[in-house]
Amino acid sequence: MTSPLARCAAAICGAALGFLASSASAQTSQVFRNADAIAGKVTRLGVVSNLKKDCKLGAPAEVKVVTAPKNGALEVRDGKVKTAEKTRCPNLEISVKAIFYKAPAKFRGEDQAVFEIKNAEGELRSVTVKINVSERPAAGSKSEGQDL
């Protein structure tokens, strides 16, 4: 069984969240995604690391909240994760910043947040996340939880 931390590390190295994909452009790229959240619970919206494409450690990742959600709150946490053994960059301990969302317990509906990330390669991404908040998990969705 793979731990949430190992899955997270694999996602980082695999550039799983879409906004970690590479870009040759010096311009800010825009990414739009959807997320499911449970009212009153913490949901991870994204993770960005200081790991470069060549598996070397780069400058610390930067996260800036551009537009806070109207109904919930965002929190950016610093942490460290170890990459999984079977990834492009195996068994490395890397620094990450994770973005979390939490809606009030009685809120149901849509919320939205916009944040910018700058990864270890210096690439800048503007990420817009439309958040669907319900009282229970959506069918077939996986909960990102509050782990880094």
SULSULQUI-V871808 format. One record per run of one state. SS is the DSSP state (H for helix, E for strand, L for the rest). FROM is the first residue (numbers start at 1). LEN is the number of residues. Records with the same first field share a line. If there is no record, write none. Layout:
# SULSULQUI-V871808
SS=FROM-LEN ; FROM-LEN
This chain:
# SULSULQUI-V871808
L=1-3 ; 14-15 ; 39-3 ; 50-1 ; 52-5 ; 58-4 ; 68-4 ; 83-10 ; 104-5 ; 119-5 ; 135-14
H=4-10
E=29-10 ; 42-8 ; 51-1 ; 57-1 ; 62-6 ; 72-11 ; 93-11 ; 109-10 ; 124-11
